[in-house]
């Protein structure tokens, strides 16, 4: 899938308008539309800015793996918190999660 089509798919999945993404990124609606239609090639900076309102990372956007899943805001918060924990607390968090899921 090309980047423009993937951007459009992700934007629509998040139920965001081009104008909302434009507002959140400072990128003009016409530029975003041209990117989605494959009429322009985005810079990495532009892609990184667009990723923010879409709730994904740049590697997630660029990855063509069909198995890729996108984290919800709560999942992203949990992952970010987990990454700050020392190993023993991270292990404890995993044990708690397994217990809660049982």
N, C-alpha and C positions, 0 to 999 in steps of 0.2 A: 504494500500500500504506500502511496506517496505521502509525503508529509502534509501537504495541503488537504488531502482527503481525510487524513487521520485527524488533523486539527478540527475540521468541520464535524467529523463523527463525534469526537470528544466534546466539542462545544455543544452540540445538539443533545448528547447524552446527559450533559450537566444542565440542560435547558437554559443555556445562556445565549443571549442575542449577540450579534456582532457588535452592536453598540455598547452592550455591557462590557464585553471584553475590551473594546476600545477605551472605554472610560477607566477600566481597572488597570490598563497597561500604558495608556498614553500613546498608543499606536492608532493611527487613523482608521476609521471603518473601511475606507476604500483600500487601504494597504492590506488589512486583514482579509477582506473579500478577495483581493488579487492573490494572496498567498493560498487561500483555500481553493481557488480555481486553478492554481498552478501557473498563474500568469507572472508571478514574481518568485524569486528564490530568497528565502529568509536568511538573515545572519543568525549566528548562534545567540547573540544578545537578544534579538527579536524573539526567537523561539523560547529562550529562557523567560522573557517577560510574559509571553503568552501562557506558558506553563503554570504560572502562579494562579490565575483565576480558574484554570482548568483543574487545579488540584493534583497535578502530576509533576514529576521531576523531568528534567531534560533527557536523562537516559531512558526513562519510561517512554517518552515520546518517540525517541529515535529508534528504540528497540523494535524490530519487526516480528518478534516472537509472538505468535498467536496465543500463547499460553499466558502472556502477561496480564496481570490483573492490576486494577487501579485502586488505591487505598481511599477509603472514605476519610473524612476529616477526623473522626474519632480514631480510626486505625492509624492514621498518620501521627496523631498526637501520642498514641500509645508507643509506636515505634520510636519516635523522637525521644520520649521519656526513657524507654528501655535502653537506648544507646548511651544515655548519660550515667547509667547505673554501673557500679563495680560488679565484677563477675558473680560474687556470692549473692548479691541482691537480684541480679538478673536471673540467676538460677531459681531463686525463691519466687520471683514473679512468674516464671514459667510453671513452676509447681502449683502456684495458686490458680493460674489460668487453667491448667489441666484438671484441678479439683473442681473448679467452677463449671467446667464443661462436662464433667462426668454425670 
